[in-house]
Amino acid sequence: MSYESEMLKKFRMPSRKEVERALLITLFKHNGVIKEFAKGEEIVNEIADDFGLNENQRSVVLERIYHKENRIVKTPLWHRLLYRSADFLAKGKLVSRPTSTILLTGTKEWMLTENGFDKALKLLQIPKAQKEFLPIKSYEVQKIVKKLSEAERPENYNPFDKGKKIVKITRESALRTRGFRQSIIEGYDYKCAFCGMKINSPDSLLWEVEAAHIVPHSSNGKDDIWNGLALCHLHHWAFDVGWFTLQNDFTIQVSPEINSIPADFGRMGDYDFIRIFSNKTSKAFLPKRKESYPHRNAIIWHRENRFHK
Ligand SMILES: [Zn+2]
């Protein structure tokens, strides 16, 4: 038995398999990403808490002689166990390694893959049909997010997907849909482009804001950042039914129909979620990156086809 296995046994540490399962569940709870263990003390402690590890188990160190430099390296046994377990998950393609994730997100972190996401759902007994609605990051989806949010803005953008015949939802189109959502809500900093509303669920897993299509799927609208807006539930609904549209300079325009509905419509206490924009000077909140702004070709379509003039 190796020195390390002896130590694991002596301190009655959890098995690698148990830690692998705990890691998948922890990743799920943290939207699909956790920091690498050397710098992620909070995560290291959180998983230790889940196992109810005592002080000795948390602090015991392995001393190994590092031959190249002829010095002794001290590694906490718990960190080492976490690392080994995550490394196994990476070998099984259930997570991406910090060295790969950094190329995508700029941060050294472990991230679930689509397979890892599926495995976590199974462990938590969550139906796979829920996957589409959960904002869990996966390596494959973040790849699409990166592509969508860094794409070069076309001068003359066509927001319609001409060849689109949705017969069945393929794995690829499901990934693309999740990538679209993620890139929009991240791009708009999780805020409604109209009212600025920003709120998540108490477990920080779900954002209230939605990724709205300007040209909707039903009219063959594309899943591109130039055809999207982040909107709260209320303003998403109001935008889709034509209460609002945008001018080419992103001024919010309200349908004149607003003058012919009862005064108590569209109110939440003192807040009036449509009339508040009637002054013709409010501009939509937009992403930091200008290249990600909605494209005028999509906006013009919305003005001509959805907005009630
Ligand atoms: Zn809103």
Residues whose N, C-alpha, C, O or C-beta is under 5 A from the ligand:
A	BS01	ZN	C192 F194 C195 G196 M197 C232 H235
